[in-house]
Amino acid sequence: MKKYMYALTVTLVVLSGLVFASREVKKEPAKTVAPKPLTDAEKRAARKAWEATPAGRQFKKWEASPAGQKVYAGAAKIRKSINDYTDMEAVVTSLSLPPGSLLGFGVMVNIDGVEYILRFDDDPQQLRRLQVNDKIMIKSHGVSCAPKYAYPIISGEHVERDGTIMYQHLPRKGGC
């Protein structure tokens, strides 16, 4: 009887192994529908709708104000260096951002007589050694403006002091 049960169990294990081994697993990739890019007409309509909201009206009012014009003029002054990703010489004027800012870590810098906020995506410890009046070289791909701040905001991607790299933005993870 023991031999019979043993033979039956072994046969069952072998047959089930063959069944699972020959079974073809069919996994279809999840078909996610990518949103279609908006047409120019749809973008204009969405912008018009946003401009009709209280936030949109307040933003347009800020853009037309002297403070908004000053911020846009400062951003335009460095636009060529931003687009070409070339060095910009800056002098550190403050080691802290304006009160109430929600930009994370950053410093205030002066480039050609205009004050800018230099912000970083992370908290680079090397930049904690900066002092007021230090001359640094900055490279960036982006400058932005916000009504909350009286200064253009430069995204810090590359910072050098005395020819040594103090900060280099890490490349994005993932992607194709």
ChimeraX commands (.cxc) that place a marker at each C-alpha (Angstrom):
marker #1 position 0.00,0.00,0.00 radius 0.5
marker #1 position 2.88,2.35,0.84 radius 0.5
marker #1 position 4.50,1.77,-2.54 radius 0.5
marker #1 position 1.20,2.41,-4.26 radius 0.5
marker #1 position 0.69,5.76,-2.41 radius 0.5
marker #1 position 4.29,6.76,-3.05 radius 0.5
marker #1 position 3.99,6.03,-6.78 radius 0.5
marker #1 position 0.68,7.89,-6.96 radius 0.5
marker #1 position 2.14,10.95,-5.17 radius 0.5
marker #1 position 5.25,11.05,-7.38 radius 0.5
marker #1 position 3.10,10.72,-10.51 radius 0.5
marker #1 position 0.81,13.50,-9.33 radius 0.5
marker #1 position 3.77,15.83,-8.60 radius 0.5
marker #1 position 5.36,15.14,-11.99 radius 0.5
marker #1 position 2.10,15.65,-13.87 radius 0.5
marker #1 position 1.26,18.88,-12.03 radius 0.5
marker #1 position 4.80,20.15,-12.72 radius 0.5
marker #1 position 4.36,19.43,-16.42 radius 0.5
marker #1 position 0.99,21.14,-16.47 radius 0.5
marker #1 position 2.32,24.30,-14.83 radius 0.5
marker #1 position 5.49,24.27,-16.94 radius 0.5
marker #1 position 3.64,24.02,-20.23 radius 0.5
marker #1 position 1.05,26.60,-19.28 radius 0.5
marker #1 position 1.70,29.77,-21.20 radius 0.5
marker #1 position 1.39,32.92,-19.16 radius 0.5
marker #1 position -0.27,35.59,-21.21 radius 0.5
marker #1 position 0.15,39.01,-19.73 radius 0.5
marker #1 position -1.00,41.79,-21.94 radius 0.5
marker #1 position 0.48,45.17,-21.16 radius 0.5
marker #1 position -1.97,47.48,-19.52 radius 0.5
marker #1 position -3.37,49.69,-22.19 radius 0.5
marker #1 position -3.36,53.17,-20.77 radius 0.5
marker #1 position -4.70,55.90,-22.88 radius 0.5
marker #1 position -2.23,58.75,-23.03 radius 0.5
marker #1 position -3.95,62.11,-22.95 radius 0.5
marker #1 position -3.93,63.82,-26.29 radius 0.5
marker #1 position -1.96,67.04,-26.38 radius 0.5
marker #1 position -4.16,70.08,-26.43 radius 0.5
marker #1 position -4.51,71.99,-29.64 radius 0.5
marker #1 position -3.60,75.67,-29.77 radius 0.5
marker #1 position -7.26,76.62,-29.77 radius 0.5
marker #1 position -7.91,74.49,-26.68 radius 0.5
marker #1 position -4.89,76.01,-24.92 radius 0.5
marker #1 position -6.09,79.54,-25.71 radius 0.5
marker #1 position -9.61,78.69,-24.49 radius 0.5
marker #1 position -8.25,77.20,-21.25 radius 0.5
marker #1 position -6.05,80.25,-20.69 radius 0.5
marker #1 position -9.00,82.59,-21.32 radius 0.5
marker #1 position -11.10,80.61,-18.84 radius 0.5
marker #1 position -8.31,80.79,-16.22 radius 0.5
marker #1 position -7.83,84.52,-16.77 radius 0.5
marker #1 position -11.53,85.00,-15.99 radius 0.5
marker #1 position -11.09,83.46,-12.53 radius 0.5
marker #1 position -10.16,85.64,-9.53 radius 0.5
marker #1 position -6.65,84.13,-9.44 radius 0.5
marker #1 position -6.18,84.85,-13.15 radius 0.5
marker #1 position -7.34,88.45,-12.80 radius 0.5
marker #1 position -5.04,88.97,-9.83 radius 0.5
marker #1 position -2.10,87.52,-11.79 radius 0.5
marker #1 position -2.77,89.77,-14.81 radius 0.5
marker #1 position -2.97,92.74,-12.45 radius 0.5
marker #1 position 0.41,91.75,-10.92 radius 0.5
marker #1 position 1.99,91.36,-14.39 radius 0.5
marker #1 position 0.97,94.89,-15.30 radius 0.5
marker #1 position 2.11,96.39,-11.97 radius 0.5
marker #1 position 5.57,97.97,-11.56 radius 0.5
marker #1 position 6.61,95.07,-9.28 radius 0.5
marker #1 position 5.66,92.50,-11.92 radius 0.5
marker #1 position 7.39,94.48,-14.67 radius 0.5
marker #1 position 10.56,94.65,-12.53 radius 0.5
marker #1 position 10.54,90.86,-12.01 radius 0.5
marker #1 position 9.99,90.18,-15.72 radius 0.5
marker #1 position 12.76,92.65,-16.66 radius 0.5
marker #1 position 15.17,90.83,-14.33 radius 0.5
marker #1 position 14.24,87.48,-15.88 radius 0.5
marker #1 position 14.67,88.88,-19.40 radius 0.5
marker #1 position 18.13,90.18,-18.49 radius 0.5
marker #1 position 19.51,86.66,-18.01 radius 0.5
marker #1 position 17.31,84.86,-20.56 radius 0.5
marker #1 position 20.16,84.46,-23.11 radius 0.5
marker #1 position 22.47,82.87,-20.52 radius 0.5
marker #1 position 19.66,80.57,-19.42 radius 0.5
marker #1 position 18.84,79.49,-22.99 radius 0.5
marker #1 position 22.52,78.95,-23.88 radius 0.5
marker #1 position 23.32,77.32,-20.50 radius 0.5
marker #1 position 26.35,79.56,-20.04 radius 0.5
marker #1 position 28.09,80.76,-16.89 radius 0.5
marker #1 position 26.63,83.69,-15.00 radius 0.5
marker #1 position 28.79,85.41,-12.39 radius 0.5
marker #1 position 26.85,86.06,-9.21 radius 0.5
marker #1 position 27.57,87.50,-5.79 radius 0.5
marker #1 position 25.83,85.97,-2.77 radius 0.5
marker #1 position 23.88,88.73,-1.00 radius 0.5
marker #1 position 21.93,86.71,1.57 radius 0.5
marker #1 position 22.08,83.16,2.88 radius 0.5
marker #1 position 18.35,83.02,3.50 radius 0.5
marker #1 position 15.32,83.45,1.31 radius 0.5
marker #1 position 12.67,86.16,1.84 radius 0.5
marker #1 position 10.39,85.55,4.83 radius 0.5
marker #1 position 7.48,83.23,4.10 radius 0.5
marker #1 position 9.06,81.61,1.04 radius 0.5
marker #1 position 8.19,78.00,0.34 radius 0.5
marker #1 position 10.97,77.27,-2.14 radius 0.5
marker #1 position 13.11,75.00,0.04 radius 0.5
marker #1 position 16.83,75.67,0.23 radius 0.5
marker #1 position 18.16,78.70,-1.58 radius 0.5
marker #1 position 20.19,81.89,-1.38 radius 0.5
marker #1 position 19.84,85.41,-2.70 radius 0.5
marker #1 position 22.32,86.41,-5.41 radius 0.5
marker #1 position 23.08,89.55,-7.40 radius 0.5
marker #1 position 23.80,89.23,-11.11 radius 0.5
marker #1 position 24.64,92.44,-12.98 radius 0.5
marker #1 position 22.93,94.61,-10.37 radius 0.5
marker #1 position 19.68,92.60,-10.19 radius 0.5
marker #1 position 18.67,90.49,-7.18 radius 0.5
marker #1 position 17.58,86.88,-7.82 radius 0.5
marker #1 position 16.47,83.93,-5.73 radius 0.5
marker #1 position 18.74,80.95,-6.42 radius 0.5
marker #1 position 16.82,77.83,-5.38 radius 0.5
marker #1 position 17.80,74.17,-5.34 radius 0.5
marker #1 position 15.69,71.02,-5.60 radius 0.5
marker #1 position 17.51,69.37,-2.73 radius 0.5
marker #1 position 19.55,70.57,0.24 radius 0.5
marker #1 position 23.19,70.49,-0.93 radius 0.5
marker #1 position 25.43,70.51,2.13 radius 0.5
marker #1 position 28.38,71.95,0.15 radius 0.5
marker #1 position 26.46,75.18,-0.37 radius 0.5
marker #1 position 25.99,75.62,3.37 radius 0.5
marker #1 position 29.63,76.84,3.38 radius 0.5
marker #1 position 28.77,79.86,1.23 radius 0.5
marker #1 position 29.16,83.26,2.81 radius 0.5
marker #1 position 27.82,86.69,1.93 radius 0.5
marker #1 position 29.88,88.40,-0.83 radius 0.5
marker #1 position 31.19,85.08,-2.20 radius 0.5
marker #1 position 31.51,85.13,-6.00 radius 0.5
marker #1 position 30.05,82.06,-7.66 radius 0.5
marker #1 position 29.44,80.91,-11.22 radius 0.5
marker #1 position 25.94,79.63,-11.95 radius 0.5
marker #1 position 24.53,77.62,-14.84 radius 0.5
marker #1 position 20.81,77.01,-15.12 radius 0.5
marker #1 position 18.15,75.93,-17.57 radius 0.5
marker #1 position 15.28,77.76,-15.92 radius 0.5
marker #1 position 14.15,81.08,-14.54 radius 0.5
marker #1 position 10.63,81.65,-13.29 radius 0.5
marker #1 position 8.48,84.39,-11.81 radius 0.5
marker #1 position 5.76,84.29,-9.17 radius 0.5
marker #1 position 3.56,87.07,-7.78 radius 0.5
marker #1 position 4.44,85.97,-4.24 radius 0.5
marker #1 position 8.11,86.90,-4.73 radius 0.5
marker #1 position 9.59,90.27,-5.68 radius 0.5
marker #1 position 12.53,88.56,-7.41 radius 0.5
marker #1 position 12.97,86.21,-10.38 radius 0.5
marker #1 position 13.68,82.63,-9.31 radius 0.5
marker #1 position 16.66,80.79,-10.84 radius 0.5
marker #1 position 16.72,76.99,-10.59 radius 0.5
marker #1 position 20.24,76.09,-9.49 radius 0.5
marker #1 position 21.73,73.30,-11.56 radius 0.5
marker #1 position 25.48,73.97,-11.51 radius 0.5
marker #1 position 27.39,76.14,-9.02 radius 0.5
marker #1 position 31.16,76.74,-8.94 radius 0.5
marker #1 position 33.31,78.79,-6.60 radius 0.5
marker #1 position 36.97,79.46,-7.35 radius 0.5
marker #1 position 36.92,76.90,-10.16 radius 0.5
marker #1 position 35.68,74.03,-7.99 radius 0.5
marker #1 position 32.22,72.58,-8.46 radius 0.5
marker #1 position 30.17,73.05,-5.32 radius 0.5
marker #1 position 26.90,71.69,-6.67 radius 0.5
marker #1 position 25.87,69.71,-9.74 radius 0.5
marker #1 position 22.19,68.82,-10.18 radius 0.5
marker #1 position 21.71,65.06,-10.39 radius 0.5
marker #1 position 20.14,63.78,-13.60 radius 0.5
marker #1 position 16.57,62.54,-13.44 radius 0.5
marker #1 position 16.00,58.93,-12.54 radius 0.5
marker #1 position 14.09,56.63,-14.83 radius 0.5
marker #1 position 12.88,57.55,-18.26 radius 0.5
marker #1 position 13.61,55.93,-21.58 radius 0.5
marker link #1:1,2 radius 0.2
marker link #1:2,3 radius 0.2
marker link #1:3,4 radius 0.2
marker link #1:4,5 radius 0.2
marker link #1:5,6 radius 0.2
marker link #1:6,7 radius 0.2
marker link #1:7,8 radius 0.2
marker link #1:8,9 radius 0.2
marker link #1:9,10 radius 0.2
marker link #1:10,11 radius 0.2
marker link #1:11,12 radius 0.2
marker link #1:12,13 radius 0.2
marker link #1:13,14 radius 0.2
marker link #1:14,15 radius 0.2
marker link #1:15,16 radius 0.2
marker link #1:16,17 radius 0.2
marker link #1:17,18 radius 0.2
marker link #1:18,19 radius 0.2
marker link #1:19,20 radius 0.2
marker link #1:20,21 radius 0.2
marker link #1:21,22 radius 0.2
marker link #1:22,23 radius 0.2
marker link #1:23,24 radius 0.2
marker link #1:24,25 radius 0.2
marker link #1:25,26 radius 0.2
marker link #1:26,27 radius 0.2
marker link #1:27,28 radius 0.2
marker link #1:28,29 radius 0.2
marker link #1:29,30 radius 0.2
marker link #1:30,31 radius 0.2
marker link #1:31,32 radius 0.2
marker link #1:32,33 radius 0.2
marker link #1:33,34 radius 0.2
marker link #1:34,35 radius 0.2
marker link #1:35,36 radius 0.2
marker link #1:36,37 radius 0.2
marker link #1:37,38 radius 0.2
marker link #1:38,39 radius 0.2
marker link #1:39,40 radius 0.2
marker link #1:40,41 radius 0.2
marker link #1:41,42 radius 0.2
marker link #1:42,43 radius 0.2
marker link #1:43,44 radius 0.2
marker link #1:44,45 radius 0.2
marker link #1:45,46 radius 0.2
marker link #1:46,47 radius 0.2
marker link #1:47,48 radius 0.2
marker link #1:48,49 radius 0.2
marker link #1:49,50 radius 0.2
marker link #1:50,51 radius 0.2
marker link #1:51,52 radius 0.2
marker link #1:52,53 radius 0.2
marker link #1:53,54 radius 0.2
marker link #1:54,55 radius 0.2
marker link #1:55,56 radius 0.2
marker link #1:56,57 radius 0.2
marker link #1:57,58 radius 0.2
marker link #1:58,59 radius 0.2
marker link #1:59,60 radius 0.2
marker link #1:60,61 radius 0.2
marker link #1:61,62 radius 0.2
marker link #1:62,63 radius 0.2
marker link #1:63,64 radius 0.2
marker link #1:64,65 radius 0.2
marker link #1:65,66 radius 0.2
marker link #1:66,67 radius 0.2
marker link #1:67,68 radius 0.2
marker link #1:68,69 radius 0.2
marker link #1:69,70 radius 0.2
marker link #1:70,71 radius 0.2
marker link #1:71,72 radius 0.2
marker link #1:72,73 radius 0.2
marker link #1:73,74 radius 0.2
marker link #1:74,75 radius 0.2
marker link #1:75,76 radius 0.2
marker link #1:76,77 radius 0.2
marker link #1:77,78 radius 0.2
marker link #1:78,79 radius 0.2
marker link #1:79,80 radius 0.2
marker link #1:80,81 radius 0.2
marker link #1:81,82 radius 0.2
marker link #1:82,83 radius 0.2
marker link #1:83,84 radius 0.2
marker link #1:84,85 radius 0.2
marker link #1:85,86 radius 0.2
marker link #1:86,87 radius 0.2
marker link #1:87,88 radius 0.2
marker link #1:88,89 radius 0.2
marker link #1:89,90 radius 0.2
marker link #1:90,91 radius 0.2
marker link #1:91,92 radius 0.2
marker link #1:92,93 radius 0.2
marker link #1:93,94 radius 0.2
marker link #1:94,95 radius 0.2
marker link #1:95,96 radius 0.2
marker link #1:96,97 radius 0.2
marker link #1:97,98 radius 0.2
marker link #1:98,99 radius 0.2
marker link #1:99,100 radius 0.2
marker link #1:100,101 radius 0.2
marker link #1:101,102 radius 0.2
marker link #1:102,103 radius 0.2
marker link #1:103,104 radius 0.2
marker link #1:104,105 radius 0.2
marker link #1:105,106 radius 0.2
marker link #1:106,107 radius 0.2
marker link #1:107,108 radius 0.2
marker link #1:108,109 radius 0.2
marker link #1:109,110 radius 0.2
marker link #1:110,111 radius 0.2
marker link #1:111,112 radius 0.2
marker link #1:112,113 radius 0.2
marker link #1:113,114 radius 0.2
marker link #1:114,115 radius 0.2
marker link #1:115,116 radius 0.2
marker link #1:116,117 radius 0.2
marker link #1:117,118 radius 0.2
marker link #1:118,119 radius 0.2
marker link #1:119,120 radius 0.2
marker link #1:120,121 radius 0.2
marker link #1:121,122 radius 0.2
marker link #1:122,123 radius 0.2
marker link #1:123,124 radius 0.2
marker link #1:124,125 radius 0.2
marker link #1:125,126 radius 0.2
marker link #1:126,127 radius 0.2
marker link #1:127,128 radius 0.2
marker link #1:128,129 radius 0.2
marker link #1:129,130 radius 0.2
marker link #1:130,131 radius 0.2
marker link #1:131,132 radius 0.2
marker link #1:132,133 radius 0.2
marker link #1:133,134 radius 0.2
marker link #1:134,135 radius 0.2
marker link #1:135,136 radius 0.2
marker link #1:136,137 radius 0.2
marker link #1:137,138 radius 0.2
marker link #1:138,139 radius 0.2
marker link #1:139,140 radius 0.2
marker link #1:140,141 radius 0.2
marker link #1:141,142 radius 0.2
marker link #1:142,143 radius 0.2
marker link #1:143,144 radius 0.2
marker link #1:144,145 radius 0.2
marker link #1:145,146 radius 0.2
marker link #1:146,147 radius 0.2
marker link #1:147,148 radius 0.2
marker link #1:148,149 radius 0.2
marker link #1:149,150 radius 0.2
marker link #1:150,151 radius 0.2
marker link #1:151,152 radius 0.2
marker link #1:152,153 radius 0.2
marker link #1:153,154 radius 0.2
marker link #1:154,155 radius 0.2
marker link #1:155,156 radius 0.2
marker link #1:156,157 radius 0.2
marker link #1:157,158 radius 0.2
marker link #1:158,159 radius 0.2
marker link #1:159,160 radius 0.2
marker link #1:160,161 radius 0.2
marker link #1:161,162 radius 0.2
marker link #1:162,163 radius 0.2
marker link #1:163,164 radius 0.2
marker link #1:164,165 radius 0.2
marker link #1:165,166 radius 0.2
marker link #1:166,167 radius 0.2
marker link #1:167,168 radius 0.2
marker link #1:168,169 radius 0.2
marker link #1:169,170 radius 0.2
marker link #1:170,171 radius 0.2
marker link #1:171,172 radius 0.2
marker link #1:172,173 radius 0.2
marker link #1:173,174 radius 0.2
marker link #1:174,175 radius 0.2
marker link #1:175,176 radius 0.2
view
